[in-house]
Amino acid sequence: MHLMEKFIKTKSGLEIYTESFGAMNQGIFWYDVFCKKLSDSGYFVVRFDHRDTGFSSVIDYSSNPYNLLPFF
């Protein structure tokens, strides 16, 4: 299992601790029946594609730079 721990600092100075772990496969590899079993067990499932893979839009980052700072 791959575990990544990270602190994200907001503009207001708050630090948010995050953890992500697992195979890091995009959403198209998470089958509906698997997600349903998780949700039936009481978990909330969010299935997504990584940027530019799967069903997500492909973005030209040279003309549209990727930046999370506006969200904080």
C-alpha positions as CSV (number, residue, x, y, z in Angstrom):
1,M,0.0,0.0,0.0
2,H,1.3,3.4,-1.0
3,L,0.7,6.1,1.6
4,M,1.2,9.8,1.0
5,E,1.0,12.3,3.8
6,K,0.8,16.0,3.1
7,F,0.0,19.3,4.8
8,I,-1.9,21.9,2.7
9,K,-1.6,25.5,3.9
10,T,-4.5,27.9,3.1
11,K,-4.2,31.6,2.5
12,S,-5.5,32.3,6.0
13,G,-2.7,30.2,7.5
14,L,-4.7,27.0,8.4
15,E,-2.8,23.8,7.9
16,I,-4.9,20.8,6.7
17,Y,-3.4,17.3,7.1
18,T,-4.2,14.9,4.3
19,E,-3.5,11.2,3.6
20,S,-4.0,9.3,0.4
21,F,-3.2,5.7,0.0
22,G,-3.8,2.7,-2.3
23,A,-3.0,1.8,-5.9
24,M,-3.9,5.3,-7.1
25,N,-5.9,3.9,-10.1
26,Q,-8.2,6.3,-11.8
27,G,-12.0,5.9,-11.4
28,I,-12.4,3.8,-14.6
29,F,-10.7,0.9,-12.7
30,W,-13.2,1.1,-9.8
31,Y,-16.1,-1.1,-11.0
32,D,-19.7,-0.3,-10.1
33,V,-20.2,-3.5,-8.1
34,F,-17.1,-2.7,-6.0
35,C,-18.2,0.9,-5.3
36,K,-21.7,-0.4,-4.4
37,K,-20.3,-2.9,-1.9
38,L,-18.4,-0.1,-0.2
39,S,-21.4,2.2,-0.1
40,D,-23.7,-0.6,1.1
41,S,-21.2,-1.1,4.0
42,G,-21.7,2.5,5.1
43,Y,-18.8,4.2,3.3
44,F,-19.1,7.3,1.1
45,V,-17.4,6.6,-2.2
46,V,-16.0,9.3,-4.5
47,R,-14.8,7.9,-7.9
48,F,-12.8,10.2,-10.1
49,D,-10.3,10.3,-12.9
50,H,-6.8,11.7,-12.6
51,R,-6.2,14.7,-14.8
52,D,-6.0,13.9,-18.6
53,T,-6.9,10.2,-18.1
54,G,-10.0,8.1,-18.4
55,F,-13.2,10.1,-19.1
56,S,-11.9,13.5,-17.8
57,S,-11.1,16.4,-20.2
58,V,-7.6,16.7,-21.6
59,I,-6.2,20.2,-20.9
60,D,-3.3,22.0,-22.6
61,Y,-1.5,23.1,-19.4
62,S,0.9,25.3,-21.4
63,S,-2.0,27.7,-22.2
64,N,-4.0,26.8,-19.0
65,P,-1.6,26.4,-16.1
66,Y,-2.8,24.2,-13.2
67,N,-2.9,26.1,-9.9
68,L,-4.8,25.2,-6.6
69,L,-4.0,28.5,-4.9
70,P,-7.2,30.2,-6.0
71,F,-9.2,27.6,-4.0
72,F,-7.5,28.6,-0.7
